[in-house]
Amino acid sequence: MATEERATYCRICEPLCGLVATVEDGRLARLRPDGEHPLSRGFACPKGIAMADVQNDPDRVLRPLRRHGTDFEPVSWDEALDDIGRRLRRILRDHGGPSVGWYFGNPGAFSYSHALWLQGFMTAIGSPNLFTAGSQDINSRFVASRLLYGSLTRVPIPDLARTEFLLVVGANPLVSHGSAVSAPRIRDQLRAIVRRGGRVVVVDPRRSETARAFEHLPVRPDGDAWLLLSLLHVIFEEGREDAATLQSQARGVEALRAMAAAHPPEKTEDRTGVPADTVRTLARDLAAASSAAVYGRTGSCLGRHGTLVNFLLDALNVVTGNLDRPGGAVFGSSPLGLERLADRFGLASYGRRRSRVGGFPDVLGSFPAALMAKEITTPGRGRLRAMFVSAGNPVMSVPDGGELTAALSRLDLFVAIDLYVNDTSRLADYVLPATTFLEREDVPVASLGLFTTPFVQFTEAVVAPYGEARQEWQIIDAIVRRAGRLPFVPGRRLGRLPLPAPERLLDLALRLGPRGDLFGLRHGLSLRALRRRPHGVILAEHVRTGVLRTVVRHRDRRVRLDPPEILAEAARLGERADDPAYPLRLIGLRELRSQNSWMHNSATLMRGGRTHTARVHPADAAEHGVEDGRPCRITSPYGAIELPAELTAEVTRGTVAVPHGWGHHGGGWRTANRAGGANVNLLTSSDPDQLETLAGMAHLNGVPIRIEPAAG
């Protein structure tokens, strides 16, 4: 038996921890943490190790599948691609490019070639209708950056190695391992803050794993905007702002001051559940810290005001003098120089186009995924008639999956590219087998500017593709050429011209980037250099500071604290009255052994009798007649689900926490189907007036609900 060990890295979530794959006779035998990886240093979470289950899963799709009645039959690649190309060509001829849409799921963001060729496809067919998981996850962060800095892609990250005070709002990094920040071994980094005399304060309606390990400040769901405004209020009211830094870095301070003045902590206490004295003490401590970073995510407490909240997180960093300084919120940079290229060539678009339904602005070229069903069913020019879904399961991840399930059946063509027949792709005309991340080469392009220690790693594929699986970019390229178009070239062009493979383009970007070797003119990065260091390369000890004037794209190079969009959003706070019929608030939560909806087929992750439960405070349970371990019914204005209740004081009174990504029904993944549970997003709405205005974010947290014992 031929056995070989090959270094690679995990592409499930943002830490990108190093892994070592043991390969026996060309097949993956096991995965273990890479002790030689300079950042993760022998750490990997259970999901990374369990990727071996996914790689070797007998339920994986390894041949193209074509719908045959209510089931699928295997066909050859040529049969599948010829038919897809013929049908797509007819749809483009009769209805034009805008009649074709694409949904791009979260795992796709961890493949540089997949994301690149998808853009080439959309350009070639002339469709604006790209939908991504970002409108359930991170688009509000990008829009806040666009308003603050003039650039969607510049996202500040906490300087964990040097900060003395970390305020974490709505994130659970001990489980997520960092989100919108790449920080392997983040538990160690947070503990180091405390060891050197600093503090980590976690704002969350739930006493999460991170909150338990550090200082917890409970807050009511959907109360985060009011809390952040009150922190700003105290800082301004007591003259604790860093006036000199504000004068040099920002404009619009007076408008921000006036916005905060309307929200003293005594007035917002009912909204936040945080005593006014606690808010005032926190504001003073934050302003007095020798260095501080405010960090947050669309996590457990963010509700319907995602863009405003992300804006206020950064505003706190600016006002306290902690933006672009050691120990504060800092700006990483990609060795590919992608941020500058995206800004210069207009690739990081916001509001360049508006969605046909609801008139929402595009964010990085994508529209809110919650609108897909209505874009399929609403008559008129531009109605979606063909959909492609890659690395995604939107029936489980967007609001009102039932509506989307019904809409997908009305398409003229529906094609899925994935590892499994899942809850969405079971409805497709074709399911095309994709490689896992272990079967392709890669560089973590999307995360290079988010590392708290500047870093880059290239990995080869550790095993050849199983069965007939192909890389997503190869599948996309073949489809668009079968439709008579050429990737990246708009208009009607026959797809015969060869294009450089993604790997060649990657090498070019590396060598011409800010740390590149300029084809031998200096010592620097190239693909060849990265291949010689398979465990990755640390590029600097710390993220550079003092770069704000190069980051900000506004004409005066100052952070803008008074965008009219934000002022209007703040003015709308509290417009919607609470309905006494729904006295509780629903939040999500992350689980260490789940990753959205796609890893519930791993026997390793599902062992131990895992079940899907609703976390309910014992006092709320007693008031509403709900018993521990017994099924309860959760009802919102938009739907209802049933699942067992788990009574726990880890959630605050008035809060019910339910993990997302469960409730698989149908599809070809047997373990996931047996896992049970419920699709919590059935409690949410896809109506345009229920989406966040500025970024089209789905309202997945702070949802009004009631609970009661399930009938029978």
N, C-alpha and C positions, 0 to 999 in steps of 0.2 A: 504493500500500500504506500503510495506517494503522499507524504504529509508535508505541508508548508505553512508557515505563519506569515501573515501579511498585515502590515499596519494600515489603518484607515481611520475614519472618524464617523461618529453617529450623525445622522441627519433627520432626527425626529424633532428636536427642539433646539433652541438657540445656543446653549453652551457648546454644542458640537464636540462633545467629549471624545477623546481618543479611544479607539478600540483596536484589538488585535484579533484577526480572523484566523482560525485554524481550518485549513482546507485539506481535505482528504480525497484523493482521486478526483479532483475537480469540483467537489461539492463541499458546501460549508458544513463543518462539523460542530463548531461552537464559536462563541464570541466571548472575549474577556476584556476588562479595562486595560488600557495601554499605560504601563508604568513609566514609559519613556516620553510620553506626551508632556511637553513643557508646561502646560497649563492645567490639564485635568489630573495629571500625575497619579494615574492608577485608580481614578474614580470613574464610574459610569452608573447611571441609575438603572432600576430594573427594566425599564422599557428598552434601553439600548441593548442590554444582554438578551432580552426576549426577542429581538429582531431576528434571531436565528429561527424562532418558531415561524415567523412570517416568511422568511426565506424558503424554508422547507415545508411550508404548509400544503397538505394535499388538497386543500380547498382553493389554492391559487389558480387563477386563469392562466394557462400556458399555451393556449391556441386561440386564434380568433373565433369568436362565437357569433352566430347569426340567429336572430329570433326565428323560432319555428313554432307557431301557435302560441301557447303560453309558456314555452320552454325555449331552450337554445340548442343549436346543433353546431359542431365544429366545422369550420370551412378553412380553405387555404387563404393565405395573405392576399394573393392576387384576386381571388373571388371577392373577398371583403373590400379591398381597396378599389377595385374596378367598379363595384356597385355603389359604394359610398361616393366615389368621384363622379360617377354618372348622375346620381341623384342630386348631389351638391351643385354640379354644373347647371342642371335644369332649374334648380331653385334660384341660383344667381341670375340666370337668364331671364326668368319670369318675374322675379321680385326684387332683385338687387342685393347688394352686400348687406344692407341693414336688416335683412330678413334672417340673418344667421347670427347666432349668439354662442358664446363660450363661457363656461364656468370653470374656474381654475382654483383648485382646493389648496389648503394650507401646505401639504407636503411638496407641492410643486415649487414653492418658494425656496426650497432647499436644493433645487437642481438648476444650475446656471443655464444649461442647454435647453431645458424644457421651457423656462420662462422666455428665453431669447427667441426660440423658434415660434412660440405662440404669438409674440409680437409680429413676427414675420408673416404668419398666417393672417392675422387681422388686417395688416397693411395690404396684403395681396388681394384679399376679397373686398376690401373697402367697407368693413363693418365697424361701427363704434361700440357694438354691444358686447363688451367684455364685462364679466361679472366675476368677482373674486371673494374669497373668504374674508378679505379685509374689511368689508362692511359689517361683519359680525365681530371684528377683532381689533383692528388697528388704524383704520382710515381717519378716525378723529384725531389721532396723534399726528398724522401727516398734515391734516388741514390746520391744526394749531400751529405747526411749524411754518406752514405757508403764510399764515397771518402774522406771526411773530417775526420771522426771519426772511420772508420772501422766498423760501425754498421748502418744498414738501419733504425733501429727503434728508434734511439736517435735523437729526433727533439727538438732543443732549442725553448723556448717560451719566449716572452717578460715579464719581471718582472714588470707588470703594476703598482703594488702598490708602487714601490720604484723608478721607473725611473723618470728622469728629462727631457729626450728628447726621443721621440718615432718617428722613421721614418717608415712610413707605405708605402710599395711599392706594388701597384696593388691589394690592398685589400679594402673592404668596410665594416668594422666591424659593423657599425651602422645598416646595413641591414642583413649581414650574421650572426651577433652577435658573430663573432669570427670564424675563420676557421683555422684548424691545431693548435688551441688553445681553451681551454675550460674556458671561462671567463663570467659567468652569470653577467648580468647588466653591460656589457662592456661599454655602453655609460657613465655610472656613473664613471667607472674607468678611462676613457679617460678624462672626464671633471676634475677629481681630479688631473690629471697631470698638467693641466693648472692652476687650483686653487692654487696649491702649487708653482707656478712660473715657471713651465716647459712648454714644447712645444710639439705639435703633428703636424707633417708635413706629408701630404698625397701626394704621387706621383701617378698621374693617368691621362690618356688622357681625362677623363670625370670629371667634377666637381660633384662628387658623393655626396651622403648624408653625408658621413664622411668628404669629402673634404670641403663641405659647412660649416660644423660645426667647422672646425679647419683651419689650413693653407694648401692651395692647391698649389702644384707645377705641372703645366701641363707638360705632356711629350707626345711625339709622340708614337703611337702604335708601339710595337716591338723595342722601343728605350731604354728599361730598362737596357740591358746588357752594352750598351755604357755609360749610365749615371753612373752606379755603378763603372765601370772601371775608369771613369773620377774622381769620388769621391776618389777612392783609389790613383789615380795619384796625385791629389793635396795633399793628406795626406802624401804620401811618398816624393813628391818633396819638400814640405815645412818642412819636418822633424817632422811632427805632430803625427807619429805613437807612440804607447806605446812600446818602445824598450825592456824594462825589461819584460813586460808580454809576448811579442812575443818570447823572448829568453827562457822563462820557459814553455810556452804552445805549441809552434808550431815549425815546420820545413818547409823548402821550401820557406822561406820569400823572398829570392832573386829572385826566379822564379816568384813569384807573383808581386814583384816590377817591374821586367822587362816586365811582361805582361801589367801592368797598365801604364808603361812609354810610350807605343805606343798609348795611348788614352788621350791626354790632352783635356780639355774641349773645347778649341778653335777648335780642330779638329773634335770633336764629336757633335758640336752644330747643324749641319745640320741633323744629325741622330736623336737627342733627341728633338730638338726644344727648349732646355733649354739654355738661354744665359750663356756664359762661366763665367761671373762674378757671376751669381746666383749659379752656380755649385761650384765655389771656396768658396763663402760665406757659403753655406750649408756644405761643407766638413770641413771648419774651425769650424763652430758651433758644428758639430757632434763630432769632435775630442776634443773640449774644454769643452763639457758638463761634469758635475760632474758624471753623469751616463747616459747611453744611450742604447737604444735597437733598432736594425734594424729588421723589421718584414715584410714579404711579402707573397703573395700567387699567385697561378696561376689564377690571377684575370684579371682585365680589361686591363692591359697593357702588361702582359707577352705574348710573341709571340712564336717564334720558337726555343728559346734558354733556355728552362725551367730549365734544370739541371745546366747550367752555371750560370743563374741568382740566383738560390737558393744557389749555392756555394758562389757567390759574396756577397749575403746578410750576410752570416755567416762570410765571410772573413772580411767584414767591422767591424763586432762585435769583431773579434779577433784582428785586427790591431789597433783598438781604445782602446783595453784593456777592453772591455765590455762583454766578454764571461765568463760565470760561475762566475759572481760577482753580488752582490746586485744591483738591478736597471738596469741590463743589460739583455742579453739573457741567460736564465738559463735552466737547465735540470730537468724536473719533473721525478718522478719515480712511477711505479705502485706498490700498496701494494700486488699485486700478484707476483711481481718479474719477469714479463713476458719478459722484455727486456733482462735480463741476461740469462734466460732460452733459449730464441730464439737465442741469440748469441752462447751460449755454445753448443747447440744441432744442430746448423746449420739450424734452421728453417727460419731465416731471410736471404734467399738466394738472391744472385745477380749474374747473369751470369752462374749459375750452368748448366742451359740448354739454348739452343737457339731455337727460333721459326723456324718452317719448312719454312715458307715464310718470307723472309727478314733477317733471322739470327739475330733477336733482342734478347738481354739478358732477362732472366726472372727477374722480380722485385717482391720480396716476393712470388715467385712461380707462378707469373702470366705473361702472354704475352700481347702485345698491343691489345686492343679490336678492333681497326681499321682493324686488319688483319683477323677478323673472316670470312668475306665473301670470301676472297681469300683462306683461309684454307679449306673452304667448296668446292670451285670450282676448285682449282688447283689439277690436277691429281697427283697420286703417292702414295707411301706408307705413311700412316699417315693422308690421307685426312679425314676431319671430315665428319662422316656419321650420327652422333647423336649429338644433342645439348640440353642442359638443361639451362633454364634461370630462375633465382630466384631473386625476388625483383628488377627487372630491366626492362628497355624499350630501348634496344640498338638501335632499328630502329630510335628512336628520339635523341639518345645521342652520337652515334659514327659518324665519318665522313661518308658522302655518304650513308645515310640510304636507298636510292633506291637500291643501289648495294646489301646491306644486305637483303632487302626484297626479291629480286630475288633469292639470294643464299639460304635463309631459305627454300624455296619451293623445293629444291633439296635434302633435308635431308631424310634419311630413318626413323628417329625418332626425333621429336621435342616436348619437354615437358616444360611447363611454370608453375612455382609456384608463385602465386601472389594474390593480393586482387581484381584485375579487369582483364577483357579481355581488354588489352591495344593495342597500335599500333603494338607491336611486338607479343604478345601472341595470337592475332587474327589469326596468321598464324600457330599456334601450332596444333599438333595432340591431345594433352591433356592440359587442364588448371586445375591445382589442387589448391584448396582454402587454402590460408595461413591465420593464425591469424594476427590481428593487434598487435602492441606493447602493447595495453591495455589488451590483452588476453594471455599474457605470463609473467613469472617471468623474471627478468633481473638484470644485473650489467653492467655498462658502461665500459666494459673491454678495448675497443680500445681507450678510452679517459682518462683513469686513470692517465697516465703519462703526460697529456697535461693541467691539471688544474693549473691555476695560484695560486689558494689556494688549497693545497692538500686535496682531498675529495674522499669519496666513498659512494655509496648509493645502497641498494638492494630494489627492488620492487617485490611484488607479483603481479600476474594478478589481475586486478580490476574487470573484468567480465569473465565469462566462455566463451569459443569460441562460436560464433554465428553459427547457422546452423551446417554444418559438417566440418567447418574449422579445420585445425590441425597446430601445430607448424611446422616450416620448418624442424627442426632436425628430427622430427618424420616421416615426409614424406621422407626425404633423407634416413633415416635408413631403412624404409620399401622398398624403391626402390632397394637399394643396396643388401638387403637380398633376395628380389625376383629374383635378377640377380645371386644368388648363391654365393655372396661374403659377407665378414664380414667387417664392417667399421673399418678403421685404420689398417687392416691386408692385406698386399699385397699378390696377388696370388689367386689361386682358393681354396676358403674355403667356405663350406656351412655356411650360416648365421644363425645358431641356437644358438650360444653361447650368453648368455645375457651379456650386457655391462652396466656399471654404467650410470645412467641418468646424463645429463649435470649438474644438480643441485648438485649432489654428488661430481662431479669432481671440481666444483666451490668451494665448501666448503673445499675440500682438498687443493686446491691452496691457498685459503685465510689463512688457518690455518698454512700452511707450508711457507707462504710468509714472507717477511721482517718485516711485522707488524702483523703477525699471532699469535695466542695464543699457538701454538705448542701443541695442544691438552691438554691444561690445565697447561702446564709448565710455562706459563707467562701470564700476562694480555695482550690481543691483540684481533685481529679480528677473527671472525668466522661467518658463515652464521646465526647462532643463535643470535649472538651479533648484527648483522646488522638488523635482523628482529625486535629487540627490539627498534630500532631507525629508523622508517620508513621515516623520513624526511632527513636522511643522516647524515654523520659524517665528520666534519672537522678534518683532521689528523695533521695539523700543520698550523701556522700562515702564513708562507712563504715557498716557495720552497727552499730547501737546496742549498747552493753554496759551492764552494771548492771541487766539486766532479769530476772534469774533468778527473783526472787520472783513476777513476773507470769507467767513461763513454767511454773513447777512447779505442778502441780494437786494434789499431796498436801496434806493438811490443814495440816501445819506448814510448808509452802512450802520444804521442804528436799529435796535430792537424796537418794534412798534407795539406799544402797550395800549393803544386806543383804536383798534380796528373797529369800524362801525358795525361789522357783523357780530363781534363779541359784545359790544355795548347793547345791541338789540337783543341778543340772546340772554344777557343778564337781566334786561328789563322784562323779559317774558317769564322769569323764574316765578313759580307759584301760580301761574295762570290757571292751571288745571286743578280743580277742587277734588279732594279725596271723596270717594264714594263709600259710605258706611257699609254697603253690601259686601265690600272687599276690604276688610280691616287690616289684613296682613300684607307683607311685601315679600316677594320671591327673589332670591339671588341664586347665582350659580356657585360652583366651587370646583376647584381642580382636585383630581385624585392622582396619587403617585403612580398608580398602575393603569391609568387610562391616558390616551392621547386623542382628544376629540372623539370621533366615532370609529376610528379605524384599527384599534388594537385589541378589540374584545374577542378576537378569534385566537389569541395566543393562550395556549393551555397554561403556560408558565404564569402569565399575568392574571389568569382567571381562577387559579387554584385557591383553595381555602374557603370555598363556598361564598365567593363575593356576591353581593346582592345590591340592587339599586334601591336606595331609600331616600326618604325626605327627612332632613334634620329639622326637628321641631323642638322649641323650648318647652320644658315640662309644664310650665304655667299656661302657655298657650294651648297645649294639648288638653290639659284638664278643662280649660274654659270651653273648648270646642268638642269635647267628648272623644278625643283621639287617644288610642292606646299604643304603647310601645310594641313594635313588631307586628301590629295589625294593619291591614290595608286602610289607607285613608284616601279620600277624594279631594283633589286640589282643583279649584275652579277659579278661572279668571274671567274677565269680560269677553274673552275670545275663544275659550275652550276649557276642557277638563281632562285630567289624567288620574289614574289610580296607581298607587304603589305603597309599600310598607312604610310606616312612620318609624323613625329612630329618634327617641327622646334624648335630648342632650342640651346641657347648659352652654355648649360652645357657641350657640347662636343667641343673639340678643332677643329679648321679648319683641314680638311683632314681626319676626323674621323667620322665613322658611328657606332652607338651602337645599337645592337639588342639583346634582351633577348633570351635565349635558352629555349627549353622545350615546345614551342608552336607548333601549326599546327597539331593537332590531327585529324586523319582521320581513320574511322573504329574503331573497338573495341566496348566494351559494356558500355562505360562511356558517357552518353548522354550530360551532361553539358560540358564536355571537348570537345566533338566533335562539339558542337555548338559555342565554343569559337573562332573558326577561327584561323587566324594567319598563320604563315609559319614555317617550320622546317629550322632554320638557318644553321644547319649543312649540308644541301644540298649544301652549298657554299664551303665546305671543302673537302679535298681529303684523301682517304684511301691508296693511293699509298705508298709503303714502303719508297721511296725516299723523301716523303713529311712529314715523321714522324721524331721527334727529335731522334738523334742517340743514346744517352746514356740511355734513359729511355723509348723510344718508344712513347713519348707523342704525341697526336694528335695536329696538328697546328690549334687551334680554335680561336686565337686572332691575330691581325695584318695581317689578310688575305687581299690580294690585291683585290679591287673591283672597280666597277664604278656604278653610279646611273643615272637613267633617268625616266621620267614619264612612267607609265605603259600604254601600248597600250589600247586605248578606255577609 
